[in-house]
Amino acid sequence: MGLKEKLAQKIVEHRPRTTRLLKEFGDVKLGEVTIEQCIGGARDVKCLVTDISYLDPMEGIRFRGRTIPEVMAALPKPAGKDFPYVEAFWYLLLTGDVPTMAETMEIVEDFKKRNKVPTYVYDVIKALPKESHPMVMFSTAILAMQKESKFAKFYEEGFNKLSAWDTMYEDSSDLLARLPEIAAFIYRYKYKGGNIIANPNSDMGTNFAKMMGIDAPYDDVARMYFILHSDHESGNASAHTTHLVASTLSDAYYSLSAGMDALAGPLHGLANQEVLRWLQDVITKLDGVEPTEELMKKFVLETLDSGAVIPGFGHAVLRKTDPRYQSQREFCEKHLPNDKIFKYVDMLYRVVPDILLAKGKAKNPWPNVDAQSGVIQWFYGITEYDFYTVMFGVGRAIGVLANITWDRGLGYALERPKSLTTAMLEDVAKKG
Ligand SMILES: CC(C)(COP(=O)(O)OP(=O)(O)OC[C@H]1O[C@@H](n2cnc3c(N)ncnc32)[C@H](O)[C@@H]1OP(=O)(O)O)[C@@H](O)C(=O)NCCC(=O)NCCS
């Protein structure tokens, strides 16, 4: 059975669970909302549902119930490679099942048929000022393709709630197949004098590495990177934005483009570029001097005293070291143990948590995914760190597109939380 048939079966099987929860248990309480949560970004308010991934504060992410090492071990890999096909991971996120090699290759072949990027997309990118941030180029390119949307046509021709997921799946697959080429184009256009490398039409990891112009094992770096950055349950800004926009029955192009705009914020995906920017600043200030832990502490304190955050540390949900950081650290230990920047990042791991703990503000002093990811990219020659969030975006697309396909499958409602005025909060506070 192909991926789409499997997905159809899973959606039909799942629907009665959602219907029953709504009909029979709709008024069961999941918790209460405090004034702090209302003003403070809705932390921990339980009002979203997804089965694609779950983030436990102490354990970290599980994709369809599996930890990162379990995912990496279970999924089919290209011969001689350490990391699985991204296409196999897409299958896992959509269905909850581990595909066989044959099922994986079906998706690889399907993506080859879908990956032709319309030429007008490149014209649109070229029409932007060259100094535009690569995330502007990425988000704009996605939005520019909206006229390709099969979901939008389906809506125009007569919307049907039960089959709406079909064209959402089609749009999501088309997008996913094209994003590596668009991302690599932005990189080569902006930083490599427009010397574009043709798509070799292989699997997603190989395609991206080849089009970036970087040799193996960068194809494995791409696979690892896209999988690790894919999903972090539903409440993070990029996932939530994509879901929110899709809840208006906007198609996957509008929704993903909006999600990428959320990812471009420094408190979210842009933190990976900020880590490298911060480190480069430290290296410049060191002026050739070998850093000691004492010196590193001084730089960290200077940053905090200036009112800025230490990028790559802290998390809104996690309360321990991010397992995505851990996986990338293991990769660094294997492939770049003597790299100078890796050693600095390692030193930060020893220095920053104690300082943040002593300051007593951050609820989580431990490193997140962004603390480690830029180092690997830098090592393989991508020193243009403002490009890092685009690669995060290619990965994040896998998770959020799986989510909005299921949103349509289960007919999730238009999202519309209620707001109050400050005077109303004051009133409640008085009574409370
Ligand atoms: C991720 C992040 C936005 C989470 O925010 P949050 O849920 O509000 O975090 P907390 O509840 O722990 O924040 C409490 C306080 O600690 C501060 N804090 C949290 N992480 C910090 C860090 N890395 N450096 C300095 N201060 C930090 C917050 O700015 C906040 O200060 P305030 O009360 O003066 O506003 C935050 O930890 C952060 O800014 N980290 C750095 C950026 C980053 O790495 N982002 C990528 C996340 S994957």
The ligand as an SDF file (V2000), in Angstrom:
LIG
                    3D

 48 50  0  0  0  0  0  0  0  0999 V2000
   13.9400   30.0590   24.2900 C   0  0  0  0  0  0  0  0  0  0  0  0
   13.4620   31.2130   25.1390 C   0  0  0  0  0  0  0  0  0  0  0  0
   12.8690   32.2690   24.2010 C   0  0  0  0  0  0  0  0  0  0  0  0
   12.3500   30.7250   26.0750 C   0  0  0  0  0  0  0  0  0  0  0  0
   11.7600   31.8380   26.6700 O   0  0  0  0  0  0  0  0  0  0  0  0
   10.9160   31.7160   28.0070 P   0  0  0  0  0  0  0  0  0  0  0  0
    9.9770   30.5720   27.9410 O   0  0  0  0  0  0  0  0  0  0  0  0
   10.3250   33.0610   28.2650 O   0  0  0  0  0  0  0  0  0  0  0  0
   12.0530   31.3660   29.0610 O   0  0  0  0  0  0  0  0  0  0  0  0
   12.0360   31.5660   30.6310 P   0  0  0  0  0  0  0  0  0  0  0  0
   10.6540   31.4240   31.1970 O   0  0  0  0  0  0  0  0  0  0  0  0
   13.0840   30.6770   31.1680 O   0  0  0  0  0  0  0  0  0  0  0  0
   12.4740   33.0980   30.7810 O   0  0  0  0  0  0  0  0  0  0  0  0
   12.5480   33.7180   32.0470 C   0  0  0  0  0  0  0  0  0  0  0  0
   13.5820   34.8200   31.9960 C   0  0  0  0  0  0  0  0  0  0  0  0
   14.8750   34.2120   31.7690 O   0  0  0  0  0  0  0  0  0  0  0  0
   15.4800   34.8230   30.6650 C   0  0  0  0  0  0  0  0  0  0  0  0
   16.2440   33.8570   29.8730 N   0  0  0  0  0  0  0  0  0  0  0  0
   15.7890   32.6880   29.3440 C   0  0  0  0  0  0  0  0  0  0  0  0
   16.7350   32.1340   28.5770 N   0  0  0  0  0  0  0  0  0  0  0  0
   17.8000   32.9560   28.6220 C   0  0  0  0  0  0  0  0  0  0  0  0
   19.0760   32.9470   27.9920 C   0  0  0  0  0  0  0  0  0  0  0  0
   19.4380   31.9910   27.1440 N   0  0  0  0  0  0  0  0  0  0  0  0
   19.9280   33.9700   28.2530 N   0  0  0  0  0  0  0  0  0  0  0  0
   19.5530   34.9630   29.1020 C   0  0  0  0  0  0  0  0  0  0  0  0
   18.3590   35.0530   29.6940 N   0  0  0  0  0  0  0  0  0  0  0  0
   17.4840   34.0480   29.4500 C   0  0  0  0  0  0  0  0  0  0  0  0
   14.3140   35.3190   29.8250 C   0  0  0  0  0  0  0  0  0  0  0  0
   14.7300   36.3390   28.8940 O   0  0  0  0  0  0  0  0  0  0  0  0
   13.3620   35.8170   30.8620 C   0  0  0  0  0  0  0  0  0  0  0  0
   13.8120   37.0910   31.3070 O   0  0  0  0  0  0  0  0  0  0  0  0
   12.7680   38.2790   31.6250 P   0  0  0  0  0  0  0  0  0  0  0  0
   11.9400   37.7570   32.7540 O   0  0  0  0  0  0  0  0  0  0  0  0
   13.6400   39.4230   31.9790 O   0  0  0  0  0  0  0  0  0  0  0  0
   11.9750   38.4770   30.3770 O   0  0  0  0  0  0  0  0  0  0  0  0
   14.6130   31.8080   25.9820 C   0  0  0  0  0  0  0  0  0  0  0  0
   15.1810   30.7980   26.7760 O   0  0  0  0  0  0  0  0  0  0  0  0
   15.6730   32.4730   25.1290 C   0  0  0  0  0  0  0  0  0  0  0  0
   15.5470   33.6680   24.8000 O   0  0  0  0  0  0  0  0  0  0  0  0
   16.7650   31.7190   24.7410 N   0  0  0  0  0  0  0  0  0  0  0  0
   17.7630   32.2410   23.8630 C   0  0  0  0  0  0  0  0  0  0  0  0
   17.2840   32.2090   22.4170 C   0  0  0  0  0  0  0  0  0  0  0  0
   17.2080   30.7900   21.9030 C   0  0  0  0  0  0  0  0  0  0  0  0
   18.1340   30.0070   22.0520 O   0  0  0  0  0  0  0  0  0  0  0  0
   16.0940   30.4710   21.2260 N   0  0  0  0  0  0  0  0  0  0  0  0
   15.9360   29.1670   20.5840 C   0  0  0  0  0  0  0  0  0  0  0  0
   14.9680   28.3210   21.3180 C   0  0  0  0  0  0  0  0  0  0  0  0
   14.8870   26.6950   20.6560 S   0  0  0  0  0  0  0  0  0  0  0  0
  1  2  1  0
  2  3  1  0
  2  4  1  0
  2 36  1  0
  4  5  1  0
  5  6  1  0
  6  7  2  0
  6  8  1  0
  6  9  1  0
  9 10  1  0
 10 11  2  0
 10 12  1  0
 10 13  1  0
 13 14  1  0
 14 15  1  0
 15 16  1  0
 15 30  1  0
 16 17  1  0
 17 18  1  0
 17 28  1  0
 18 19  1  0
 18 27  1  0
 19 20  2  0
 20 21  1  0
 21 22  1  0
 21 27  2  0
 22 23  1  0
 22 24  2  0
 24 25  1  0
 25 26  2  0
 26 27  1  0
 28 29  1  0
 28 30  1  0
 30 31  1  0
 31 32  1  0
 32 33  2  0
 32 34  1  0
 32 35  1  0
 36 37  1  0
 36 38  1  0
 38 39  2  0
 38 40  1  0
 40 41  1  0
 41 42  1  0
 42 43  1  0
 43 44  2  0
 43 45  1  0
 45 46  1  0
 46 47  1  0
 47 48  1  0
M  END
$$$$
